[in-house]
């Protein structure tokens, strides 16, 4: 890691600082249900406040319709409804104007931050409007303001220049501490620096930790190095698979994506999820592993059921069969007991382990055993550096109580994947290099 951090800036006193955080926390009935991302941002915010900075915090929340801007974008689901004649764009916008300011506001986050930081945080009810401008102007040293949801403005994701100028006007120094959005080139994540609007740009403690642990483990792993990939689709992890095969000793494939690999080997997979367009790619990866002397492990047995559970956590009847003999009318939704043992043995004997993606439909108690087994194996790998790459894998580790036994759980699923893929992350690339 060759980027400046907040500790490289020697004088924060009186400086106006725009800090991009990731406060996209889960909410239910207006209450925060998991504040891990808030807790992760606290060290950087507290450091800046303690050193006399005037702190402007910003983040997105969810995927709103950009209702406070001139350009309203419909998501795929809403577009389909309009095309089917079930509703109109105008009706969707009107409903969004009523619902989204309540559902996707960052006000609850501001209230929680204010509690955690001793009453030093106020909330601005807009982003670049009169309330935000007034509250930023009124900031005293050691105080902070949290702006409203950045994605209420379409300009955020489109990195529109005038919007970037308004954000940049809030600060002398930019700090990115939102690893979860570092793979996005949006106004607040990269563009205000890319456009040259802010000259001094550094990372916070959270991004520093993410890069130090994950990048170092990928670039200089201690062997044996085991990589575990799960989740639904091969298409989501094409370059990740190829890149990891060049670095790891063993690549474990589970989750829905395993069935495309199994079909590529000629196995009967029934009605399991398969990406037929990627069967050739899976064959290529199997051959790449053989040619490189790498071990590619697929499930040897599979937990099957007739229909996907609806709702997802509904009780279901299951059985276990060899992975090459799934009945034509059945689907695989988790790895079987023998596979769990094989995967766990590889993991506990490794020195470096990275994991992204569940082994099955872990939201269903009956189909969670594979994901639980992998999480437990990481927790039991006492002599290894163990890294969980955000997303569902991180949620599973936290829910199952293994989080404190794992070296590092990333705050960014998509960003972690792109790091595993070997990509440059815009939110990191834009920051000042150490000379």
Secondary structure, 3 states (H helix, E strand, C coil): CCECEHHHCCCCCCCEEEEECCCCCCEECCEECCCHHHHHHHHHHHHHHHCCCEEEEECCCCCCCCCCCCCCCCCHHHHHHHHCCCCCHHHHHHHHHHHHHHHCCCHHHHHHHHHHCCCCEEECCCCCCHHHHHHHHCCCCCEEEECCCHHHCHHHHHCCHHHHHHHHCCCCEEEECCHHHCCCCCHHHHHHHHCCCCCEEEECHHHHHHHHHHHHHHHCCCCCEEEEECCCCCHHHHHHHHHHHCCCCEEEECCCCHHHHHHHCCCEECCCCCCHHHHHHHHHHHHHHHHHCCEEECCCEEEEECCCCCCCCCCCCCEEEECCEECCCCEEEEECHHHHHHHHHHHHCCCEEEEECCCCCCCCHHHCHHHHHHHHHHHHCCCCEEEECCHHHHHHHHHHCCHHHCCEECCCHHHHHHHHHCCCCHHHHCCCECC
